[in-house]
Amino acid sequence: MEKAEILLNWIEDTYGSPEELAKILDFGIEMLFYLEEDAFDRKEVQQVVAAIRGIVVGLRG
């Protein structure tokens, strides 16, 4: 089984569909806007958001 197939099976088993996982990841991005000051370095948060956004775009693509 290819890694992509394993990932897709996990997504479907856990979240029902890639679109549902994308919704949850979008919610995670929204949560990041409400972090307390100085909890993380701004650059670290931006890197996490960029990674999540890339996954969301890939799931919807």
N, C-alpha and C positions, 0 to 999 in steps of 0.2 A: 504494500500500500504506500503510495506517495505521501510526502509530508502535507501537501495541499489537501489531499483527500482526507487524511487524518484530521487536519484542522477543520475542514468543512463538516465532517461527521461530529466532531466535538461541539462546534458552534450549533449545529442543528439539534443535537442531544441536549445541550445545556440551555440554549436560548430560543430554540424553535426555528430561527431563520437568521441569516446574516443581517437582514434589515432590523430585526429586534435587537441584536447585539449592537448595531450602529446607533440605535436610539439610546441604549444604556451608555455607550461611550460618549455620545453627545451630552447626556446628562452629567457625566463625569467632567467633561470640559466646562460645563456651566458651573459645577461645584467649585472648580478651581478659581473662579472669579471671586469667591467669598472666603478665600484663605486669610488668615490673620497676618498682619504685617510682620515681616521678618521671620516667618515660619520657614521659608525656603528662599534661596537666592532666586531672583527674578529670572535669570538665564536658565536655571534648572526647571522652573515651572514652564517656561516657554518651550524648552526641549520636550517635556512631557506632552504638552498640548500639541506640538507639531507631530509627535509620534502617534498620538491618539487620532488626530485629524487625518493622518495618512491612512490609518487602518479604517476609519469611517469611510473615507473616499473609496478605498479599495473594496470594502464590503458592498457599497452601493453601486460600484461600477460594474 
